[in-house]
Amino acid sequence: MYDYGAITGSVTESFDYGAITGSLSGCEDYGFIVDDIVDYAVWICESLKATDSAAVVPEDEGEGDGLLLAVSSDTEYRNFSVDDQVLSFLWHGVVMEVDPVKLSLPTRHGGFLQVSAGQVRFIPSAFGGVEAWSFSAWPPPKELDATFRCKSTGQQGAAKLFEGKLYRESISEKDVAYDVYIPSYTETIGANISLASWSTPSGTLINFFEKVCDVLGLTLDSSKATADPPALDHNLSNERLLIDLASEVAAFCCHLFWIADGILYLQDMSVSNGSLNLKNPNDFFRSPAYTDEIPVNRVVAGTHKFEGTEYPYGVDYTLSANYTGDDAQLQGIYDLVNSQWAEIPMPAEVGCGGFVPGKEITLLDTRLAVDSVSTITMRSVSYDFTKRKVIIGGHCSMET
Amino acid sequence: MKVIYTSSIRSVSLQAGTESTQYPVENVQNEHPRKPFRATSQSATIRIVESGDAEAIAMFSTNADSVKVIVAVGTSVVFGIDENGETVVAGYDETGATVGLTDRGEQPETVEYSYTKENENNGVIWIPLSPHGMQRTLDIVCEALDGRVEVGILVAGQVMRFREVEKSSYQEVPLDFSIEQELQSGNSYYVDLGRARVIPFYVFMWGSDGDDPAGYNTWREFYHNYLFPFGRRPKAWLLSERLDLAHYAVWGRVEEMPKTVMKGSHMLVSTTIREIN
């Protein structure tokens, strides 16, 4: 906290950022003269990353629509969007195009929730100091931090979707393209490590993730993980990226995880994480898609297998490693890969901010031959900012 | 038909009122109606230094209910006149204490133009000026009756004047950028992304040598002094001088280069203005 002592005069425009903590690197030495306070407040307004509270003020209600992209380089941050948005901050319309950004799991039975597709194309004058609102750097920075938010007309505030990294893909006369990534981690875990002994104290799945969070500098939230975590039993043959290993271990145990604000949320795929009622047919678009993958007859992991009885004509689903040394997890994987999957397209107002892995959607579809109530557990989301559409996908069970 | 085609504004500053940090007064010059200047209160005074040749000021996307254009004067403080008729600027009283000077604020105000909104003006204000001939500073006092005063675009400059457009050629084609999708219920999910007018028309301009006997600007002036230097940059247009300027004053750009046909000494110019809002 900075102690200004008595502040006199007036600050004309105030934003409540809460306690200012951490270090303000790269800032000038202001001294603490009263006249400078207003300038300092202005500097804060311009330099701090836009937080959720900054994008949400009562006067924004009714205005603004679509993607709000808060982008920062090492030294500057900017508010960008597809069209100029006159909100409490001015979001400059420099995004030429943004492909639908999709967050999904690497397997149908769990893993690390990642961006699987997405590109943002900026007009070239968004960089190089060409306009007052451009980043001053040229060439455009190789990577940028970005917070994706979506604002709907008539809704107060913007829904924060996720924080990601933009990695430069190409520069041309016409545009500068960046690919979207969820930030990942470079820490590795060495060869010949026994997961059981590495995951102190008891070698269970939760202990493993506690250790992973320790190494990656995150906090573990395992409140939605299984209450009875399996014991891990596996020796690594090669050095691996820890985050990739964690993704595979979670998927093997039918868990998924995602990382937000320094917290790793580990979740059992069979646990529900809230609910969303979509029985109102005005809350989603026509024709949700209900699909099934090709059937799996056997799940094979190392020397262990689980063979189902329902689809003898199905294929083998072979996992790259067996992380518990037994077949206890395999039936869970079998059930999940053979489960029906649904993708529900919905308007941005309903879907943005509504995606929480594990949340259960109750959907009434009266356009099918027989009215059906489906329960869909959220596993993936695709944000189509151009069409103002959100597609939430997940395992589905349909009943009449 | 008129167009403000040059910029006589040398600088813009805020003379009175406070600007919102996100929307500074310099935004009035950025050609983007959606990157406006916003004050934090109902009134603000934008001070412009204009080069002396401005024939009109146009404002777009503004909620100002009244605008006054005042020639700015410096303030001077004079204590009095002594027995010789000389100005006294400081003095002492009988105890030897310095006598203070006060500006009583009685400065003569030259109001060049005064506007009060009577009917819906669609955010457009067009102010004719007489060219002054010398650089001067103008204070544009903008006041909104409610809320915070806001100005999207402020331009001032020389005006080219042409005949009224050929009425039979004039069209207004609003373009709608909105999207619509069908919900499960069969109702429409409609996202309003706004509209802009595309306005094709013909206008006759003098196409031969010399000046237009009717006193309008010629095609050659339009080409060499407008199209060639400025191309499709947005400008303030007044598409009809006879009809309501709330509708016919447009911030827009020439959509594509005009097509021309010579008819006698005149050039029939066919062009399209696309509104930017």
Interface residues (C-beta under 8 A of the other chain):
Chain A: T12 E13 V42 C45 E46 D65 D83 D84 Q85 V86 S88 F89 L90 H92 G93 A132 W133 T153 N280 P281 N282 D283 F284 F285 R286 P288 P347 A348 D365 T366 R367 K387 R388 K389
Chain B: T18 S20 T21 Q22 Y23 E26 N30 H32 R34 K35 P36 T40 I179 Q181 E182 L183 Q184 S185 G186 N187 Y189 V191 D192 L193
